[in-house]
Amino acid sequence: AQTVTQSQPEMSVQEAETVTLSCTYDTSESDYYLFWYKQPPSRQMILVIRQEAYKQQNATENRFSVNFQKAAKSFSLKISDSQLGDAAMYFCAYGLVFGNEKLTFGTGTRLTIIP
Amino acid sequence: SQTIHQWPATLVQPVGSPLSLECTVEGTSNPNLYWYRQAAGRGLQLLFYSVGIGQISSEVPQNLSASRPQDRQFILSSKKLLLSDSGFYLCAWSVFLRGAADTQYFGPGTRLTVL
């Protein structure tokens, strides 16, 4: 069974600084997606970034980028120029390309932005 | 553009009462639909998913059931609520892209408290 592990329950960063959130996963599959979702106090899950496992190039979305290490099964999220609005729970998730049934989520990292 | 709605936003119900949560998607056809539950301080657990009208798959046995009476409508129900049913319920949708389920997008959620 696939598992997703986020080993940092809480992180904090000074506003305008850079922070990296860690995620590791376990799978025997070769074709899959990885995602980072953000859950602000409103609790709606918002997609931050997505990575397809067959792509070697790391995904980027404005201030958000990932470091995808397929052999190490590692998928970290880097947030540059942190802003107060980045404060939220961040969840790493795994989904099979040909598995339409579910995403497997980590337990989340609570990110605090220090003004 | 696609939007997803959930209602009610908040619900407080006594133990043993029935439950009906509704999710609708606009702006897309034949979506995959999902119900997740999030316990306090935890990640998301998939409850049900549906690939079409009347097609429901259950991820875990529980006190809940799901139905999909229309293409873009997904309903989560219970005949008799338990205390353990309390939590935050999220509906999500995705579409097939190149033969595989693509990114899941989430609704605003329903906070259910069973007393």
Interface residues (C-beta under 8 A of the other chain):
Chain A: Y33 F35 Y37 S42 R43 Q44 M45 I46 L47 R50 F91 G95 V97 F98 G99 N100 E101 K102 L103 F105 G106 T107 G108
Chain B: N32 Y34 Q38 R42 G43 L44 L46 Y49 V51 S57 E59 F88 L90 A92 S94 F96 G99 A100 A101 T103 Q104 Y105 F106 G107 P108 G109 R111
